[in-house]
């Protein structure tokens, strides 16, 4: 048992320490001083969510940090606080971890840099005794969605739409086909939209998109880096180009787009807090035109071991992406795990417009709608996500000469329900 081994190792370490209390463990790393270098090597059990010991150090100036993992994928399971310091002083680093649901141990290295000096903190989290493996049982096979708009006026027959999505995988568990149909009751008909994914080699993805509304097919080539992350994508039939850049923690920090002369938003900068994507800044030229802010359920983890696809991206577009492009490259690549880290938690935000205007009136006024509140509820069974429900309440008002008059009967509540099947 890993627990017993860990306990015996802890006892052995304690006995060794009791025999060596007079040893000096301090370390001088130039502009960084560490009073106890034993803190630089830490091992915790699979279910620990916080390192048993913090790391205390003193710097002679401002400092920064990065986190890298010994394996190819980025370390979404570990974060630190604080992650930087603006001045010289003494600091204690708090290390926070996600539970390790796999059977394999994992190791991350935290690098603290001050001027030309640095220290490395190695954190190893043991594998679980009863791991949750990324098996076919955890692969999403179908998502059934429905939407209803319930108006304050008391409509007896609310507006509705339904759709279904189906997913197909190869023998290696990689997604090869994503089909979407907004009329699932007509099962004999072809799916309305189909995205096919192939894997010619370790550095390339091929995407082929088609729809029943158009005889034309969209074909795209995606270039991957050594970690399997998309760094560039291009249309095989036109000038469209996407590029993606990553920070030292493996998070997508920027998306750019070119090739469409009518496209207004060629650049998106991503803001991360800890292991969650908390904001997107959308650029028009050199200036930020608008931003999205994201919130999350702190008690709802979003890990590949529990759900192979990123539902934040597939259902709610909470991911790095380019605004208003013809093809949702960011959502697709994020959804299949090819755009660096996914957010560590499930979203509580749908990046929809919070206020929008419609219906100008002859007297110079216009009718507007404003989101009063929204929320996303996630249901889980056996750790797997089985349902997501998005609810938003919308207020209607008339605006003229800076004055607003609420029209209660034109307000409505919109509800989207997504059922996930494995």
Secondary structure as GFF3:
##gff-version 3
##sequence-region A 1 422
A	DSSP	alpha_helix	2	18	.	.	.	ID=ss1
A	DSSP	beta_strand	27	28	.	.	.	ID=ss2
A	DSSP	beta_strand	32	34	.	.	.	ID=ss3
A	DSSP	three_ten_helix	37	40	.	.	.	ID=ss4
A	DSSP	beta_strand	41	44	.	.	.	ID=ss5
A	DSSP	beta_strand	55	59	.	.	.	ID=ss6
A	DSSP	beta_strand	63	69	.	.	.	ID=ss7
A	DSSP	beta_strand	78	81	.	.	.	ID=ss8
A	DSSP	beta_strand	84	85	.	.	.	ID=ss9
A	DSSP	beta_strand	89	97	.	.	.	ID=ss10
A	DSSP	beta_strand	106	114	.	.	.	ID=ss11
A	DSSP	beta_strand	117	125	.	.	.	ID=ss12
A	DSSP	three_ten_helix	136	138	.	.	.	ID=ss13
A	DSSP	beta_strand	142	151	.	.	.	ID=ss14
A	DSSP	beta_strand	159	169	.	.	.	ID=ss15
A	DSSP	beta_strand	175	181	.	.	.	ID=ss16
A	DSSP	beta_strand	193	201	.	.	.	ID=ss17
A	DSSP	beta_strand	204	211	.	.	.	ID=ss18
A	DSSP	beta_strand	214	224	.	.	.	ID=ss19
A	DSSP	beta_strand	230	235	.	.	.	ID=ss20
A	DSSP	beta_strand	241	246	.	.	.	ID=ss21
A	DSSP	beta_strand	252	258	.	.	.	ID=ss22
A	DSSP	beta_strand	267	273	.	.	.	ID=ss23
A	DSSP	beta_strand	276	284	.	.	.	ID=ss24
A	DSSP	beta_strand	287	293	.	.	.	ID=ss25
A	DSSP	beta_strand	296	301	.	.	.	ID=ss26
A	DSSP	alpha_helix	311	316	.	.	.	ID=ss27
A	DSSP	alpha_helix	329	335	.	.	.	ID=ss28
A	DSSP	beta_strand	345	347	.	.	.	ID=ss29
A	DSSP	beta_strand	355	360	.	.	.	ID=ss30
A	DSSP	beta_strand	366	381	.	.	.	ID=ss31
A	DSSP	beta_strand	384	400	.	.	.	ID=ss32
A	DSSP	beta_strand	403	406	.	.	.	ID=ss33
A	DSSP	three_ten_helix	408	410	.	.	.	ID=ss34
A	DSSP	beta_strand	412	421	.	.	.	ID=ss35
###
